[in-house]
Amino acid sequence: MLSVRTESVDPTGANGRPEQHPFFPVSPFKFTVMSFCTFGAYPIYWSYKQWQRIRAREDSDIRPFWRAFFAVIWMFSLLPIIQETAGSRRVVATWNGQLLALLYLIGNALQRLPEPWWLLYFLSVFPLLPAVVTIERINTVAGAREGMNRSFSLVNILLGAVGGITLILALIGLLFPELGTTTE
């Protein structure tokens, strides 16, 4: 397991504050919206960004891409690292990283269920929210000059629009299958 150093190795700006937050910042609202609108791909991106920050902070040779690619497995390491970092920075994190990782894994397995039960897969985002909130608190305590990533970029809006429309159409198709049939 990767250990977490408590001292900051982030480059500092002229005011002595770190340039970047210890973890990739994203608001819980944005995380949830992007997770739904990307059909669960955003937590993989989020995981990749977290592992990038950990690699830089630890000066480690970990491979963020592969840890994100296998995010359902690597959450069992990532979430405890976030929780350990919170404790070292005096941020309260009362959740259990292993339990949340297990719930995330189970939530991802739900996509294999038949229609309409595969929609339960979208619940897999919720076990990650305590970690997202904790990261927001850790980053606030760190006092970096980097923004908190609450707004939606143009790419976020485009992905959200395409994914949101696709999700709505899929739900309509599931709820009203007769709309997709033709009679001759």
C-alpha positions in Angstrom: 0.0 0.0 0.0 1.2 3.5 -0.8 2.0 5.5 2.3 1.2 9.2 2.6 3.8 11.7 3.6 2.4 14.5 5.8 4.8 17.2 4.6 3.9 19.0 1.5 6.2 18.8 -1.5 4.0 21.0 -3.7 5.8 23.9 -5.4 5.0 27.1 -3.6 4.0 30.5 -5.0 5.4 33.8 -4.0 3.1 34.0 -1.0 4.4 30.7 0.4 1.2 28.8 -0.3 1.2 25.7 -2.5 0.3 26.3 -6.2 -1.9 23.2 -6.4 -4.2 21.4 -3.9 -3.0 18.1 -2.5 -5.9 16.4 -4.4 -7.7 17.2 -7.6 -10.5 19.5 -6.6 -14.1 19.1 -7.8 -17.3 20.1 -6.0 -19.7 17.3 -4.9 -22.4 18.8 -7.2 -20.2 18.9 -10.2 -18.9 15.4 -9.5 -22.4 14.0 -9.3 -23.7 15.8 -12.4 -20.6 14.8 -14.4 -20.8 11.2 -13.2 -24.4 10.9 -14.3 -24.0 12.6 -17.6 -20.9 10.6 -18.5 -22.5 7.3 -17.6 -20.0 6.7 -14.8 -16.9 7.7 -16.7 -16.2 10.8 -14.6 -15.2 8.9 -11.5 -12.6 7.2 -13.6 -11.2 10.6 -14.7 -11.4 11.8 -11.1 -9.5 8.7 -10.0 -6.8 9.4 -12.6 -6.4 13.0 -11.5 -6.1 11.9 -7.8 -3.4 9.4 -8.6 -1.6 12.0 -10.6 -1.5 14.3 -7.6 -0.4 11.5 -5.3 2.4 10.5 -7.7 3.6 14.1 -7.8 3.4 14.6 -4.1 5.1 11.2 -3.3 7.6 11.4 -6.1 6.4 7.9 -6.9 6.6 5.7 -10.0 2.9 4.7 -9.9 1.0 4.7 -13.2 -2.1 6.9 -12.8 -3.6 5.7 -16.1 -3.7 2.1 -15.1 -4.9 2.8 -11.6 -7.8 4.8 -13.1 -8.4 2.1 -15.8 -8.8 -0.4 -13.0 -10.5 2.2 -10.7 -13.0 -0.3 -9.2 -10.0 -2.2 -7.7 -7.7 0.7 -6.9 -10.4 2.5 -5.0 -9.4 0.1 -2.2 -6.1 2.0 -2.0 -7.2 5.5 -3.1 -10.0 6.0 -0.5 -7.8 5.0 2.5 -5.0 7.4 1.2 -7.5 10.2 1.1 -8.8 9.4 4.6 -5.2 9.1 6.0 -4.3 12.4 4.4 -7.4 14.0 6.0 -6.3 12.7 9.4 -2.8 14.1 9.0 -4.2 17.5 8.1 -6.7 17.5 11.0 -9.7 17.1 8.7 -12.5 14.8 10.0 -13.2 11.8 7.8 -15.4 9.4 9.7 -16.2 7.2 6.7 -14.6 3.8 6.0 -12.5 3.8 2.8 -12.7 0.0 2.4 -16.5 -0.1 2.8 -16.9 2.8 0.3 -14.6 1.1 -2.2 -16.7 -2.1 -1.8 -19.9 -0.2 -2.3 -18.4 1.4 -5.4 -17.3 -2.0 -6.7 -20.8 -3.5 -6.1 -22.4 -0.4 -7.7 -20.3 -0.9 -10.8 -21.3 -4.5 -11.1 -24.9 -3.5 -11.2 -24.5 -2.4 -14.8 -24.5 -6.0 -15.8 -28.1 -6.4 -14.7 -30.9 -6.8 -17.2 -33.2 -3.9 -18.2 -34.3 -1.8 -16.3 -32.3 -2.9 -13.3 -29.0 -1.8 -14.8 -30.0 1.8 -14.0 -29.1 1.0 -10.4 -25.5 1.3 -11.7 -25.9 5.1 -11.4 -25.9 4.7 -7.6 -22.2 3.8 -7.8 -21.4 7.5 -7.6 -22.8 7.9 -4.1 -20.2 5.9 -2.2 -17.5 8.3 -3.6 -19.2 11.5 -2.4 -17.8 11.3 1.2 -14.3 11.2 -0.3 -15.1 14.1 -2.6 -16.3 16.2 0.3 -13.3 15.3 2.4 -11.0 16.3 -0.5 -12.7 19.6 -0.7 -12.0 20.1 3.1 -8.4 18.9 2.7 -7.8 21.3 -0.2 -9.4 24.2 1.8 -7.1 23.6 4.7 -4.1 23.4 2.3 -4.7 27.0 1.2 -3.5 26.5 -2.4 -4.0 29.2 -5.0 -5.6 26.7 -7.3 -9.4 27.1 -7.7 -11.9 24.7 -6.2 -13.3 23.6 -9.6 -17.0 24.3 -9.0 -17.9 25.7 -12.4 -18.5 23.7 -15.6 -16.1 24.2 -18.4 -17.2 24.2 -22.1 -16.1 20.6 -22.4 -18.1 19.7 -19.2 -21.2 21.4 -20.6 -20.9 19.6 -24.0 -20.3 16.2 -22.3 -23.1 16.9 -19.9 -25.5 17.9 -22.7 -24.8 14.9 -24.9 -24.8 12.5 -21.9 -27.8 14.1 -20.3 -29.8 13.9 -23.5 -28.7 10.3 -24.1 -29.6 9.4 -20.5 -33.1 11.0 -20.9 -33.7 9.2 -24.2 -32.6 5.9 -22.7 -35.0 6.4 -19.8 -37.8 7.3 -22.1 -37.1 4.2 -24.1 -37.1 2.0 -21.0 -40.3 3.6 -19.6 -42.2 3.8 -22.8 -41.0 1.0 -25.1 -44.1 1.4 -27.3 -42.7 4.7 -28.6 -39.9 2.9 -30.4 -42.1 0.4 -32.2 -43.8 0.8 -35.5 -46.9 -0.9 -36.8 -47.4 -1.7 -40.4 
